[in-house]
Amino acid sequence: MGDILSGLLALGDPKLLLLIVATTLAGTVIGVLPGLNATTGAALMLPFTLTMDPISATVVLATIYGSATFAGAITAILINTPGTSASATTCLDGYPLALRGEAGRALGVATIASTFGGLVSIGFLFVAAPLMARLAYDFGPPEYFALTLFGLSMLATIGGGSAVRNLIAGAFGVLLATVGVDLLTGVERYTFGTHALYDGIGFVPVMIGIFGIAELLRQSTQLDQERHLVAMSAVKLPGWADIRRIRTTVLRSTGIGTFIGVLPAEGATIASMISYNEARRWSPNRDNFGNGEIEGIAASEAANNAAIGGSLVPTLALGIPGSPTAAIILAGLLTQGLQPGPMLFAEQGEFLGVIFAALLVANLLFIAVGLGGAPIFARITTIPVRILWPLVFLFSIVGAYAIRQSQVDVIIALAFGVIGHLMIRHGFSVVSLAIGLVLGAMVEQRLGQSVAMFRGEWWMLFTRPIALTFFALTLLALFGAQATHLIRKITRKEIAS
């Protein structure tokens, strides 16, 4: 309770409060623009947070995350184009309602479901993150190495598509993390005599390239695309009949979203899809899903916003990102010189309280934005792509250069824009690359510390129970599906014989 009060008191600082309001509005603009999403927005904002103090920087990135995810529902309902992938399932029922002249009702349901899911997940973040961090006090370098390795094993399932290609992309990210001078041995690796690479390839220009510039290249094929808003009445709060109809769905979806968010490398998109499917499974109105059912809207929006708080739990407590955007927030923390885990809460006692209070205010602002500002923000979607994306490109280049005033960082951002575009085009996940880059440096550092701790006897890693547990979970994540399939195949043969 003391941390909550200290966080709320910190919001008495007009500058921090204004920062929350400004980033909530900025995140909403990012979220309503088709093609941009919370991950892209956070990547573009990352270089501009480097001059801030750690708390303000994390508040900016977390608020962008929440507001952009929420705002995706506005375009999903009004133009049948999700502002973010997390709102893709909102289109299925939101747009049919809008076509029937009930866009105001649909947006009202989305706003209330989003706010409720977000508030519950923030409470979970406040309670669960310190508990998980406290458990991590028993972790040494071997346990952190095993945990980070387990996080890397999640790369196989992130981003959809082929697990093999996801792992290849993640391995490429880990390889990039080896560039620079090895802190344990002092050996230069892959620097090619370039002084700017002695400290390694920076997180920020890579993030800007693969999420910002790569998306620009993809969107360049849609220059002539036009978007039209449907006619809408005023946005309004759902009536008691609608609340009774969606309450069970919202509660279930909030629980699913929070749980999915905690899992490494999952995130809001997966949460919304699973929740939508479960809502349809359990609803007495399942036949109406896809034709304008408000339960479908509520399920999607409650889950994707609930996943935000859930994804920040392993990010802050263990340093394992729970979503692509959480990976960027983690990169921001590391760039600020902060190491997620027990010491973060011990050394920055007010940190979680301020984050909690900031997200609380941002979620309450969603009500004002959703009910009062949706028609205004929706009109931003009519900005032609040929005008929007040159501005995004300029913003990306300025952001990449501003980090260290280095032309090399600009070249890195441009190069990874092309690399990211080619990866997406050929079915490789850029999210896997980003998480591989962030976790790669951590896994190498922890392995080196562990080997030094055991004086070169690396097999002693398997004598630590917690580390051994994470090694087992890693094997299960990588080969569990294949093992299950093989067992079923052998069982069927035995039955047949």
Salt bridges, closest charged atoms under 4 A:
GLU102 OE2 - ARG100 NE 3.54
GLU102 OE1 - ARG105 NH1 2.90
GLU143 OE2 - ARG464 NE 2.88
GLU215 OE2 - ARG218 NH2 2.55
ASP224 OD1 - ARG386 NH2 3.03
GLU226 OE1 - HIS228 NE2 3.80
ASP242 OD1 - ARG105 NH2 2.88
GLU278 OE2 - ARG281 NH2 3.03
GLU293 OE1 - ARG245 NH2 2.76
ASP409 OD1 - ARG404 NH2 2.71
GLU444 OE2 - ARG189 NH1 2.45
